[in-house]
Amino acid sequence: MDTHTDTDTAATGAGAWHLTRELDDFLTRAGAFLRSAPALHTVPLTVTETLRTQGPDVYGEGTPEFGVLGRDGQVRAAFFRTPPHWLNVTGLTREDAEELAARLARLGQRLPGVNSDRDTAEAFAEAWRRHTGVTVRLRQRQRLYRLGTLTVPEPAPPGAPRVAGEADRELLMRWHDEFGAAVGLGTVRGSAEWADARIRGGGVTLWESPDGTPVAMAGVTPRVAGQVRVASVYTPAPLRGRGYAGAVTAEVSRAALASGADEVVLFTDLANPTSNGLYQRIGYRPVGDFAVYDFT
């Protein structure tokens, strides 16, 4: 990835990609564009905010990489990558996806995969296959939901919510790893670092049974551009089917709204009809479909 200010214009006139490893440069160029659609851009918004506040090594030892597509004086798209993780890119036309794949292939990039809206991910994956000869495999289809009118499940399961604290650190670390294995995408942060960051920011709520035993958790990202994303909703397998996930998700959603969030969003695995049905019953409504592809 180029470390200096760099642009490359497609022969088709698709636009110019500015590539950089400087977060401040990226946010200066793409910040307003990302904030113009907080729900659709929830991942780049939250990831870049984490990089800004916690440092460039928070997601791994590789140097983060960024790109901004400009055309006619306007930002049209942006991408980021925190090695060794997938490329994450905002919506692209097929022509723009082709140009980005060609550009990164010329630079000798080795990408493990791509994560984007369904059409962009498919277009980029196909272009990357043609330019590099890698094998492309669909890893997961996801749906992005945004909260409409919150409907708290009734009757609530026995117990009550509470915000996780330092005494819960070992539990959060274990559940974070179990959650990553359960969703099939792994984790992008070490469990200890994730737990410590969530505890500092009050970013995980536990549902406790009447005897004080934690039975489920739901995390939230810090508010950025008015939006909060619910993440890491997890109930251990032996405790599922009792309403704990719905109760704790409703609680963190309520708390996010009470804290001033304009939008509350979350992603689901489309292969899991239980979670998709649950979140819709709580009041979440579909925004768009996304996909993750692996390159091998």
NUMI-285786 format. One record per residue (C-alpha): x, y negated, z negated; residue in one letter. Coordinates in steps of 0.25 Angstrom, whole numbers, padded with zeros to 4 digits, always signed. Layout:
NUMI-285786
XYZA;...
END
This chain:
NUMI-285786
+0000+0000+0000M;+0005-0014+0004D;+0010-0022-0008T;+0009-0035-0001H;-0002-0043+0005T;-0006-0035+0017D;-0017-0034+0027T;-0020-0025+0039D;-0030-0028+0050T;-0037-0017+0057A;-0037-0017+0072A;-0052-0017+0072T;-0052-0030+0064G;-0058-0023+0052A;-0050-0032+0043G;-0038-0033+0035A;-0034-0025+0023W;-0026-0032+0012H;-0018-0021+0004L;-0012-0024-0010T;-0008-0018-0023R;-0010-0031-0030E;-0023-0031-0038L;-0025-0046-0039D;-0023-0047-0024D;-0034-0037-0022F;-0043-0043-0032L;-0041-0057-0026T;-0045-0052-0012R;-0055-0042-0016A;-0061-0046-0029G;-0073-0054-0024A;-0076-0043-0014F;-0076-0032-0024L;-0085-0041-0034R;-0095-0043-0023S;-0100-0029-0024A;-0097-0025-0038P;-0105-0012-0038A;-0099-0007-0025L;-0085-0011-0029H;-0086-0006-0043T;-0074+0003-0042V;-0064-0007-0036P;-0069-0018-0046L;-0067-0009-0058T;-0054-0003-0054V;-0047-0016-0050T;-0052-0022-0063E;-0046-0011-0071T;-0033-0013-0063L;-0033-0028-0066R;-0036-0026-0081T;-0028-0013-0084Q;-0017-0013-0074G;-0013-0006-0061P;-0009+0007-0067D;-0023+0010-0073V;-0027+0020-0063Y;-0014+0026-0060G;+0001+0023-0057E;-0001+0019-0042G;-0002+0005-0038T;-0016+0001-0035P;-0019-0003-0021E;-0029-0012-0015F;-0035-0017-0002G;-0044-0028+0003V;-0051-0028+0017L;-0053-0042+0022G;-0061-0047+0035R;-0065-0060+0039D;-0061-0066+0026G;-0069-0057+0018Q;-0065-0045+0009V;-0072-0033+0015R;-0067-0021+0007A;-0056-0017-0003A;-0049-0005-0009F;-0041-0001-0020F;-0033+0011-0024R;-0027+0015-0038T;-0017+0026-0034P;-0019+0038-0035P;-0034+0036-0034H;-0043+0035-0022W;-0044+0023-0013L;-0056+0015-0017N;-0062+0006-0006V;-0074-0003-0004T;-0084-0001+0007G;-0077-0001+0021L;-0082+0000+0035T;-0077+0012+0043R;-0068+0003+0051E;-0062-0003+0038D;-0060+0011+0032A;-0053+0015+0044E;-0044+0003+0043E;-0041+0005+0028L;-0038+0020+0030A;-0028+0017+0042A;-0022+0005+0034R;-0019+0014+0021L;-0014+0026+0030A;-0004+0017+0037R;+0001+0013+0023L;+0003+0028+0020G;-0007+0028+0009Q;-0011+0041+0002R;-0025+0040-0003L;-0031+0051-0012P;-0045+0047-0007G;-0055+0036-0006V;-0067+0031-0014N;-0077+0021-0008S;-0091+0020-0004D;-0096+0032+0004R;-0094+0027+0018D;-0081+0020+0016T;-0075+0032+0009A;-0079+0041+0020E;-0074+0031+0031A;-0061+0029+0024F;-0059+0044+0021A;-0061+0048+0035E;-0051+0037+0040A;-0041+0041+0030W;-0042+0055+0035R;-0039+0051+0049R;-0028+0042+0046H;-0021+0051+0036T;-0025+0065+0039G;-0029+0068+0024V;-0041+0077+0020T;-0053+0069+0015V;-0063+0075+0005R;-0075+0069-0001L;-0073+0069-0016R;-0086+0063-0021Q;-0098+0055-0017R;-0102+0044-0027Q;-0114+0035-0028R;-0113+0021-0034L;-0124+0016-0043Y;-0128+0003-0049R;-0137+0001-0061L;-0151-0005-0058G;-0160-0004-0070T;-0154+0004-0082L;-0163+0015-0087T;-0158+0021-0100V;-0161+0036-0100P;-0172+0040-0110E;-0172+0047-0119P;-0158+0044-0122A;-0149+0056-0126P;-0146+0057-0141P;-0135+0049-0145G;-0130+0035-0142A;-0119+0027-0134P;-0107+0021-0139R;-0094+0014-0133V;-0082+0023-0133A;-0071+0019-0142G;-0056+0023-0145E;-0061+0035-0153A;-0067+0041-0140D;-0054+0040-0132R;-0051+0055-0131E;-0065+0058-0128L;-0065+0047-0116L;-0052+0052-0111M;-0058+0067-0110R;-0071+0063-0104W;-0064+0054-0094H;-0057+0066-0089D;-0069+0075-0089E;-0077+0064-0082F;-0066+0063-0071G;-0066+0078-0069A;-0082+0078-0069A;-0083+0068-0058V;-0073+0074-0049G;-0065+0061-0047L;-0055+0062-0058G;-0051+0049-0065T;-0043+0037-0061V;-0038+0033-0075R;-0032+0042-0086G;-0042+0046-0096S;-0034+0039-0108A;-0033+0026-0100E;-0048+0026-0096W;-0052+0029-0110A;-0044+0018-0116D;-0049+0008-0106A;-0063+0012-0108R;-0062+0011-0123I;-0056-0003-0122R;-0067-0008-0114G;-0079+0000-0120G;-0080+0006-0107G;-0086+0020-0111V;-0099+0023-0118T;-0101+0036-0125L;-0114+0043-0128W;-0114+0050-0141E;-0123+0060-0147S;-0130+0058-0160P;-0118+0064-0167D;-0108+0055-0161G;-0102+0064-0151T;-0100+0058-0137P;-0107+0065-0126V;-0106+0056-0114A;-0099+0043-0109M;-0100+0032-0099A;-0090+0022-0095G;-0091+0009-0088V;-0080+0000-0081T;-0078-0014-0085P;-0087-0024-0079R;-0081-0030-0066V;-0089-0039-0056A;-0101-0037-0065G;-0102-0022-0063Q;-0099-0011-0072V;-0097+0004-0068R;-0101+0016-0076V;-0091+0026-0075A;-0087+0039-0082S;-0100+0044-0086V;-0098+0057-0093Y;-0104+0068-0101T;-0097+0081-0104P;-0103+0093-0097A;-0109+0100-0109P;-0117+0087-0113L;-0123+0083-0099R;-0138+0083-0096G;-0141+0077-0110R;-0143+0062-0105G;-0129+0057-0111Y;-0124+0052-0097A;-0136+0044-0094G;-0137+0038-0108A;-0122+0034-0108V;-0123+0028-0094T;-0135+0020-0097A;-0128+0015-0109E;-0116+0010-0102V;-0125+0004-0091S;-0133-0003-0101R;-0120-0008-0108A;-0114-0013-0095A;-0127-0021-0091L;-0127-0027-0105A;-0112-0031-0104S;-0116-0039-0092G;-0113-0030-0080A;-0121-0034-0067D;-0120-0020-0061E;-0117-0006-0067V;-0113+0004-0057V;-0108+0019-0057L;-0104+0030-0048F;-0109+0044-0047T;-0105+0057-0040D;-0116+0060-0030L;-0113+0074-0032A;-0119+0073-0046N;-0134+0071-0045P;-0136+0071-0060T;-0127+0058-0062S;-0134+0051-0050N;-0148+0054-0055G;-0144+0050-0069L;-0138+0036-0065Y;-0150+0033-0057Q;-0160+0036-0068R;-0152+0026-0077I;-0154+0016-0066G;-0142+0016-0057Y;-0145+0014-0042R;-0136+0019-0030P;-0127+0008-0024V;-0119+0017-0014G;-0111+0030-0012D;-0096+0032-0013F;-0087+0043-0010A;-0073+0048-0014V;-0064+0055-0004Y;-0051+0062-0007D;-0040+0063+0003F;-0030+0075+0003T;
END
